[in-house]
């Protein structure tokens, strides 16, 4: 009889706690709204170039991959590059030396892809939502486009 009474008391204590936690669970729509608000807050800390990008030639060949950090405060963007034409080996990645915005629709990226050679320079213009322009590498000019990953 004592065991039964103890179980009843324990059960009575557990039920209100279970009810309280069930009542505190947000609805699916409240949870979705919280996720959307968090995503919007995170995006407000990013500039338009922030994230992963791929540079492709006019015939669609992958050339470079970029990961860019672009703060909305107007600071100069920073980033890293990876040569997608080479296998994953040491030396196929590096820091972007300079990224310059001459205007909201003009971007120049410079970095040294091969030590001892002239820097690779990519001059892009934004038109109709697409970054496109020329890449100068080892004296050769290639038509390119920058695509968001």
C-alpha positions in Angstrom: 0.0 0.0 0.0 2.9 2.4 0.8 4.4 1.7 -2.7 1.1 2.5 -4.4 0.8 5.7 -2.4 4.4 6.7 -3.3 3.7 6.0 -7.0 0.5 8.1 -6.9 2.4 11.0 -5.3 5.3 10.7 -7.8 2.8 10.6 -10.6 0.9 13.6 -9.3 4.1 15.6 -9.2 5.2 14.5 -12.7 1.9 15.3 -14.4 1.9 19.1 -13.8 5.6 19.3 -14.9 4.7 17.4 -18.1 1.7 19.6 -18.7 3.9 22.7 -18.2 6.6 21.6 -20.6 3.9 20.7 -23.2 2.3 24.1 -22.8 5.7 25.8 -23.2 6.5 24.1 -26.5 6.0 26.7 -29.3 3.8 25.9 -32.2 5.2 25.0 -35.6 4.4 28.4 -36.9 6.1 30.1 -33.9 9.1 27.9 -34.4 9.2 28.7 -38.1 9.0 32.4 -37.3 11.8 32.2 -34.8 14.0 30.5 -37.4 13.2 33.1 -40.1 13.9 35.9 -37.7 17.3 34.3 -36.8 18.2 33.9 -40.4 17.2 37.5 -41.2 19.4 38.7 -38.3 22.4 36.7 -39.5 21.9 37.9 -43.1 21.9 41.5 -41.9 25.5 41.0 -40.7 26.5 40.0 -44.3 27.2 42.1 -47.3 26.1 41.1 -50.8 29.3 39.2 -51.7 29.4 37.2 -48.5 29.6 33.4 -49.1 30.8 30.9 -51.6 31.3 31.7 -55.3 32.7 29.9 -58.4 34.4 31.6 -61.3 33.6 29.9 -64.6 34.9 30.5 -68.1 32.5 31.5 -70.9 32.4 27.8 -72.0 31.3 26.8 -68.5 34.6 25.3 -67.2 35.2 25.8 -63.5 38.3 28.0 -62.8 38.4 29.2 -59.2 36.3 28.8 -56.1 36.1 31.7 -53.7 34.9 32.0 -50.1 34.3 35.7 -49.4 33.6 37.6 -46.2 31.7 40.8 -46.9 30.5 42.9 -44.0 27.7 45.4 -44.6 29.7 48.1 -42.8 31.4 49.0 -46.1 34.7 47.4 -45.1 36.8 45.9 -47.9 35.7 42.3 -48.6 38.2 39.5 -47.8 38.5 36.0 -49.0 40.3 32.9 -50.1 40.6 31.2 -53.4 41.1 27.6 -54.7 42.1 26.6 -58.2 39.4 24.2 -59.3 41.5 23.1 -62.4 44.1 21.4 -60.2 43.7 18.4 -57.9 43.5 19.0 -54.2 47.2 19.5 -53.4 49.1 22.0 -51.2 49.4 25.3 -53.1 46.1 25.2 -54.9 44.6 27.6 -52.3 45.5 31.0 -50.9 44.3 34.4 -49.7 42.9 37.0 -52.0 45.4 39.8 -51.9 43.0 42.6 -52.8 39.3 43.0 -53.6 38.2 46.5 -54.7 34.8 47.8 -55.5 35.1 50.8 -57.8 31.3 51.1 -57.7 28.5 48.9 -56.4 28.5 47.2 -59.8 32.3 46.9 -60.3 34.6 44.5 -58.6 38.3 43.7 -59.0 39.9 40.6 -57.4 43.7 40.1 -57.3 45.8 37.3 -56.0 49.0 35.4 -56.7 48.0 31.9 -57.9 51.5 30.7 -58.8 54.5 32.1 -56.7 56.9 34.1 -58.9 54.3 34.9 -61.5 52.2 38.0 -62.0 49.0 38.2 -60.0 45.8 36.9 -61.4 43.4 39.8 -61.9 39.7 39.4 -62.3 37.7 42.5 -63.4 33.9 42.1 -63.1 30.8 44.2 -63.8 27.4 43.4 -62.4 24.7 43.5 -65.0 21.2 42.0 -64.8 22.2 40.2 -61.6 25.3 38.5 -63.1 28.9 39.3 -62.4 30.9 38.9 -65.6 34.1 40.3 -67.1 37.7 39.3 -67.8 40.4 37.3 -66.0 44.0 38.0 -66.8 46.3 35.2 -65.8 49.8 34.6 -67.1 49.2 37.2 -69.8 46.1 35.4 -71.2 42.7 37.1 -71.0 39.6 34.8 -70.4 36.0 35.8 -70.4 34.5 34.8 -67.1 31.4 34.9 -64.9 31.2 34.7 -61.1 28.4 32.5 -59.8 27.1 32.1 -56.3 27.4 28.6 -54.9 
